[in-house]
Amino acid sequence: MDFLLALGLLIVGIIFVVKGGDVFVDAASWMAKAAGIPPFIVGATIVSLATTMPEMIVSCLAASEGKTEMAIGNAIGSVTANTALIMALAFLFMNVVIDRKKQWIQCMLMILCSAVLFFGSVEGYLASWASIVLIVIFIMFLVLNLFEAKRNQDEIETSVVKDKKTIVKNMALFVVGAAAIVIGSQCLVKGGSDLALLMGVSQRIIAITLVAVGTSLPELVTTLTAIKKKESALSVGNIIGANILDLSLILPLCSFISNKNLPVAAANIMIDLPVCLGVGILALIPLLAKEKAGKLQGSLLIVCYIAYLVVSL
């Protein structure tokens, strides 16, 4: 019964986090536009940050409760799943082509984030210098988004309906979405921790598998939609952006919340961080070099992800 309750909490948490995140992003975007914030700023900052809310709250909540293995496992596991599973699906089922001149900075920032996390954690905790560098990368990414969005602002919707009924509806959705993310995150952390205890495995295992994949469902849905519509740029760009935000913002925030150097477990240092860095290099360096991805590259990423899970379990 305890096992079913823990599993139920985990599933409810995933549903609340994913659906709440979707509602929250839509409402936040509408409210920002209605408040007169330029649409290009909305897309480049508010929407980008809002889509990272599920992973951010789950990890920060875990860190505040001293469950650092779950906090780190969720953040790193989500990035690994995004790259070696979800991006790999795009490589396998779409003709992924990029413009190296336009996207090399984002690709290199993602790899740099992984490298900073790895080398900044080798002593068993997230070093202060690593947190500072990651925050700088986060700011650089937002500024880059702003410039990119400014250049393309004519393509972005510039008006929204602002009648009383629509205002009330979106304000309510904003509150409901935020509440769903918070409640869902609490269920995820509680259910995941209890499940780990009952199964006799570490919180890290639950975090890098069930929790990480659960909080990555929005990226998975985006990729499946992109596959259906044959819009590879939408999928790959969304994943790279989400990964940069996850890596550059979440763990420094967790370190700040824990009010001390964030402890990093040996398994994170020996397995999770190297794999995260490795699959990032495998996915992005050939993509930049050839300006396209192939099915072989996607297959290798899937194999790497399966091997990672087998080794971890």
N, C-alpha and C positions, 0 to 999 in steps of 0.2 A: 504493500500500500504506500509506504514511504517513497519507494522508487517511482511509482506511478504519479504520485503527487509532485515529486521533484521534476520528472519529465514533463508533466502537465504545465508546471510553472515555466519551464524553459520554452515550451511551445507557445504558451500564451504570451510570454515575454517577446518572443520573436515576432509574433503577429502584431502586437501592440507597437513595437519599435518600428517595424517596417511600414505599417499602415499609418501610424502616427506621424512618422517622418514625411511621408508623401503628402498628407494633409497639411502639415506644418509648413513645408516648403511652398506649396501653392498659396497658402494664406499669407505667409510672410512676404512673398513676392508681390502679391496683389496690394498689400498694405503699404509696402515701400513705394510702389508706383503711385498709389492713390495719395500718398503724402508728398508727392512731387519730387521724389528722388529720381534723378535721371535713369532711364531704363538700362543704360550700359553699366551703371554702378550696381544696380540691382542684380543683373546677371553675373557680373564679375566678382561680387563680394557676398551679398546677402544670400543668394541662392547657393553659391559654392559652400559657404559656411553652414548653411542650414542642412545641406545634404550630408554633412559630416556629423551632424548632431547625434544620430544613434550610436555610432562607435565612440564618440566623445563622451557621452553621458555614461554609457556602460563602463568604459575604462576609468573615468574619473570617480564614479560611484564605487567601483571595486577598489581603487586606490585609497579612497577615503575610509574604507572599511578594513584597510590593511591587507587586502587580497591582491597583492602586487603581481603575482603570477597570472591572475586572470586579466588584470589591467593591461599588462604587457602582451600576453598571449592574444588577447582580442585585437589590439592595435596591429601587431606584427602579423598575426594570422589572417586578418582581413586583407592586408596588402598582398600577402602571399597568395591567398585565394583569388583575389582580384586579378593578379598577374598570371599565375600558373594554371588557373582553372577558367576564369571568365574571359580574360583576354585571349587565352589559348583557343577558346570556342570561336571567338571572332576570327582568329587566324585560320582555323579549320574550315569554317563555313562561309567566309566572305573574302572577297578580293581586297585585302587591306593595303591601301596605298597612302603614303603621307608625303607632305612637302617638308623636306629636311630643313630648309631655311627658316620655315615658320615654327617648326615643332622641336628643333634640337634642344632649345633651352629647357623646355618642360621635361623632356626625356632625361637630360643630364641632371636636372634638379631632383628628379625622383631617385636616380641612382646615387646622387650625392647624399640625399637624406638617409638612405639605407647604409651607406658607408660611414657616415657620421655616427649613426646609432650603434653600428657594430664596434667601431674603434673607440667610441665614447663610453662603451659598457664593459670593456675587457677586464676592468678591475673589480667587477661585481656590482657596480652601481652606475647609474647614468650620470656622468661627470657634468659639472656645471658648465664647462666650456661647450659641451655637446648641446646642452639645452639652449644656450645662447645662439650658437650657430644655427640650430634648427628654427628658432624663432625668427632669425634674420632671413632664412630661406623662405619661411612662411610669408613674411612681409614682402620679399622680392616676388613671390608667386602672385600675391594679391595685386601688386603694382603692375606686374606683367599682364595679368587679367584685365586690369583697368585700361591699359594702353590698347590691348587687343580689342576689347569691347568698344572703346571709343572709336577705333578705326572702323568698326562694323556696326555702329549704332543705328545707321539708316535701315538696317535689316531687322531691327528689333521693334516689337510692338511698342507704341508710345502712349497709348491711352487705355484707360480702364473705365468700366461703368461704376459710377459712385453714388447711386441712389441709396436711400436709407436702408432698404431691405438687404442690398448687397453688402453694405458696410457692416451691418449687424451680423450677417451670415459669416463673413470672412473673419471678423473679430472672434466670433464663437469658434470657428474652425481653428484659428490660431491657438486659442486657449486649449481646446480639446486635443489638438495635435501635440502641443507641448506636454500636456498632462499624460497623454498616451505614451510618449517617449520616456518620460520619467518613470511612470508606473511599469512600463514594459522593461525598462532597464533594471529596475529593482527585482522584477520577476526573473529576468535573465541571470543576474548575479546570484540571487538566492537559489534558484533552481539549478544553475550550473555548479555552484559550490556544494549543494546537497548531493547532486548526482555524482560528483567527483568523489565525495566521501563514501557514498553507498557503493560505488563501483570499485573503490580502492585505488583510484588513479589520482594523479595530481590535478589541481585546478587548471594548470597549464594545458593539459590534454583536452579538457572540455572547452577551454577558451579558444585554442587554435583550430578546433574542429567545429563543434556545434554552434558555439557563440559567434565565432569569426565568420563562418559561412552564413549564419542567420542574419548578422548585421550587414553582410555583403549582398543580400538579396536585391536591394534597389539597383545595384550595378548589374546584377545578373538579369533582372527584368529589362533594364535599358539595353543590354547586349542582345537579348533575345528579340526585342523589338527592332533593334538595328539590323539584325540578321534578316528578319522578315521584310524590312523595308530596304535592305541592301544599302545601309548608310554606315559604312565602316568607320568613318571619321567621328561620328557621334559616339560610337561605342568606345573606341580606343582613347579618344580625347577625354571622355568622361572618366574612364578608369585611371588614366595617368593623373588627372586633376584630383580625383578622390584619394589616390595613393599619396600624393604629395601632402595633402592636407592631413591625412591620417598620421603620416610619419613626422611631419614638422610641427604639428600642433598638439596632438593628443598626449604623447609621453612627456614633453615639457610641462604641460598642464598637470598631469598626474604627479610629477615631481614637485610642483609648486603646492598642490593640494596636500600631499603627504608631509609637507613642511620639512623635508630632509632629502638627502640624495636617494633617488628611487632605486631600491635594490633590484638587481637583475640576476635571475637564477642561472646556474651553470648551464642548464639545458637551453635556455634562451640564447646564451652566448655561444654555445657549441653547435646548436642545431638551428634554432629559429631565425636568428639574425643573419648567419651566413647563407641560409637558403633564401631568405627574403632578398638579400643583395644579389645572390647568384641568379635567381630567376628574373630579376629586374634587368641584369646585364644580358642574359640570354634572350629576353623578349625585345629589348630596346636597341642594343648596339647593332645587331644585324638589320633591324628595321630601319635605323638611321642610315646605315651603310648602303643598303639596296633600295631604300625608299619604298619597300613593300615587304610583306610577310608571306610566308608560304605554309603549306600544310605540314611539311616536315618540322618546321619550327614550332607550330602549334602542338604537334604530336609529342615532341621532346618536352615541352612545358607540361603537358598532361602527365607524361611518364615521371617527370621530376616531382610533380605534386603527389602522385600516388606513392612514389618512393619515400617522400617526406612523411606522409601519413603512416606508412608501414614502419619506418624507423622510429617515429614518435610514439606509436602505440606499442 
